[in-house]
């Protein structure tokens, strides 16, 4: 059981997010001030950005950590949580904008001991993106390897007890990070709960760059599932 007022740390990985990081952090701060659930710290990990992401983050973040080169989302989150002091860790994307004001909804089930990890279920996308191949692969893979039917397997918006990450030993790398984290936590016996939260973030469309992104994601998720299948439980 958590004590009454556990320390909460928000960790936000960012790469070339100068246009949105300030808005995201501003509204996260507002949520912190009005919700009654106090964030002990907001940590931004600038993953080798080529713009001034870190400068835009500084007025709102308690700490801005910087990678000298781009190492990927998993590495950025790993840097962030290892440096954080929180007993509860809140992972958020940098492009949530105004909807970051809903972030602390994810923390409530963990605080009341209804879950060890929460995963945000976002509203339907406003524009057509892919054809559901990546999500379908992730849903089936997680179910086959853990027995858990996940509706939002690719969601990066999560809250969890620190002990979850300490127990599993760290985070997977690449686009398969969310899928790998879900499987690792379930295999260790932790309780996962999906929570509807009205987050919005940048959406990829049915254009060349969108298909390239989803193609890379499909391959990464497939590699992660294969790795977890080969791993002893």
C-alpha positions, 0 to 999 in steps of 0.5 A: 500500500502507498502511504497517504501522500506519495511523491509523484514525478512526471517524466516527459521525453521530447525530440524536436518539440519546441512548438508544443512542449511549452503548451503541454507543460503549462497545462500540466502545471495548471492541472497540478495546481488545481487537482489536489494531487501534487506533482513533486517534480516535472522532468523533461528529457530532451533526446538530442533535439535539433531545435530549442525544445530544452529552452522552451521547457525550462520555464515550466520543468523542474529539471531538463535533462539533455542527451547529446544525441538522439537515443530514442524514447525508451532511452529518454524515459529510462534517463528520466525515471532513474533520475526521478525521486517519485514513488509514482511515475507519470509518463507523458508525451510532449505533444499533448498540448492543452489536454495535458491538463487531464494527466493526473486522472491517470494517477488516481487509480494508483493512489487508491491502490486499484492498479499498479499501472494505468494506461490511458485510452484516448478518444478516436482519432480525428483523421484517418491514420493507418489501417490498424495493423500495428495496434492489431499486432500489439493487441494479439501479441500481448494477449498471447504472451500474458492473457491480458486483452489490452485496448490501448497497447501503444499508449505512452501515457501511463502512471505506475508505481516505481517498484514496477520498473525496479522489478522488471529492471528497466525499459525496452527500447525503440517503438516497442517500448509500450508493448514490452513494458505491458508484457513485462509488468503483467508477467511480474504479476502487476495489476494494469488498468486502462483509463479513458482520458481525453488526451489529444496529440499529433496524429499521423495521416495516410501520407508517405511519412505516416506510412513510413512511421507506422512501418517502422513501428510495426517492425519494432513491435514485432521484434519486441514480441519475438523477444518476449516470446523467447524470454523465459517467464 
